[in-house]
Amino acid sequence: MPLYIGLMSGTSLDGIDAALVEIDDMPFGTQPRLLASHAEPMPAALRERLWGLCHAERASFAELAAAEDAFCRLQAKAVAAVLADSDTPHNAVAAIGSHGQTVEHAPLGHAGGPAYTLQLDNPSLLAELTGLTVVADFRRRDLAAGGQAAPLAPAFHEALFRATNEWRLVLNLGGFANLTLLPPAEDPRAPLGFDSGPANALLDAWHLRHRGGNFDKDGAWAASGRVDEALLARLLAAPFFHLPPPRSTGRELFNLPWLDAHLTGEERLEDVQATLAELTAESVARAVTMARERLEAPAAARLIPCGGGAHNRDLLARLARHLPDSTLTNIAASGWHADWLEAGAFAWLAWRRLQSLPGNLPSVTGAAGPRVLGGVYAP
């Protein structure tokens, strides 16, 4: 069966995830199967460069081109590694699905301007370096159709996890959290998905500032603190948490300067970390309630966490307290791994593009209708 490679670099900027996925082309594709994976670490210099671009008021064309070139060459390295690690012949791969690196996402525009989403990527160079067909620029077609261009993973979640006799919730805990509420397969209602708010982005940034290291392992530092209820209330007052779906967000809104503006300066550092963990759990719970009300779904559902936050014991415990009617389920039972689901989604989206099949869910993004996503770049 044809193989596809999905490439994903998220808001953590810690590296490029490569997922080798098997999908049958006929008649409508079997359930995608993860065959191999590889995490290519982000060099510190490139991470710093990309981080600066994500928060820059202005950037030169030369800066953008240099970052894009370095990023693309790292992608090619990830492709070579996942093929070598799995002993997969080059000619077995039908296409690479490349998400690129988001540096700014503004689905509602900025200062009265048009909506936009910007991912650094060079699919032409990636096709040249790998000798493989590349599918890229997935988000802007949905945006052109009036959608938010995010989240895109819920369509993949539906393909993997929609079940015949139960409601399911897929919760991606990356830098930001997004959820997908899946009705039973026989239910005519379309899935609903949207961003709930920050997941690891603020937790990681606060930890890096005060303790070093890119993340709080198992949420141990957060677990050592106490939730500052007054701070939590101030953070949850942000208008984003009260917006109806479709909605999506990113570092443009939730970042350390945003957090700093809500601090009095008297807080204990570990209490801020605990409060940020509670912010993630509370905002997820509110989003789940919002999704259930919109679809008139029952409170009970199987909850499938994925992304880096699926390894955070403290965060999972908080979610369990906030969502007592949900049954937390390890994603491994499905044959997938929490860390590779998003990269797998872009392998699947590349397959959809080559089959001329829509890749978005209008019920999620708000687009005017289903759209075939991405451009194809031949080797």
HELIX and SHEET records of a PDB file:
HELIX    1   1 ALA A   44  CYS A   54  1                                  11    
HELIX    2   2 PHE A   61  SER A   86  1                                  26    
HELIX    3   3 HIS A   90  ALA A   92  5                                   3    
HELIX    4   4 PRO A  123  THR A  130  1                                   8    
HELIX    5   5 ARG A  139  ALA A  144  1                                   6    
HELIX    6   6 ALA A  153  PHE A  161  1                                   9    
HELIX    7   7 ALA A  201  ARG A  211  1                                  11    
HELIX    8   8 LYS A  217  GLY A  219  5                                   3    
HELIX    9   9 ALA A  220  SER A  224  1                                   5    
HELIX   10  10 GLU A  229  LEU A  236  1                                   8    
HELIX   11  11 PRO A  239  HIS A  242  5                                   4    
HELIX   12  12 LEU A  256  ASP A  260  1                                   5    
HELIX   13  13 LEU A  269  LEU A  295  1                                  27    
HELIX   14  14 GLY A  308  HIS A  311  5                                   4    
HELIX   15  15 ARG A  313  HIS A  322  1                                  10    
HELIX   16  16 ILE A  331  SER A  334  5                                   4    
HELIX   17  17 LEU A  341  LEU A  354  1                                  14    
HELIX   18  18 PRO A  362  THR A  365  1                                   4    
SHEET    1   A 5 ARG A  33  PRO A  41  0                                        
SHEET    2   A 5 GLY A  15  GLU A  22 -1                                        
SHEET    3   A 5 LEU A   3  SER A   9 -1                                        
SHEET    4   A 5 VAL A  93  ALA A 106  1                                        
SHEET    5   A 5 TYR A 116  LEU A 120 -1                                        
SHEET    1   B 6 ARG A  33  PRO A  41  0                                        
SHEET    2   B 6 GLY A  15  GLU A  22 -1                                        
SHEET    3   B 6 LEU A   3  SER A   9 -1                                        
SHEET    4   B 6 VAL A  93  ALA A 106  1                                        
SHEET    5   B 6 VAL A 134  ALA A 136  1                                        
SHEET    6   B 6 GLY A 375  TYR A 377 -1                                        
SHEET    1   C 5 LEU A 192  PRO A 198  0                                        
SHEET    2   C 5 PHE A 176  LEU A 182 -1                                        
SHEET    3   C 5 ARG A 168  LEU A 173 -1                                        
SHEET    4   C 5 ALA A 301  CYS A 306  1                                        
SHEET    5   C 5 SER A 326  LEU A 328  1                                        
END                                                                             
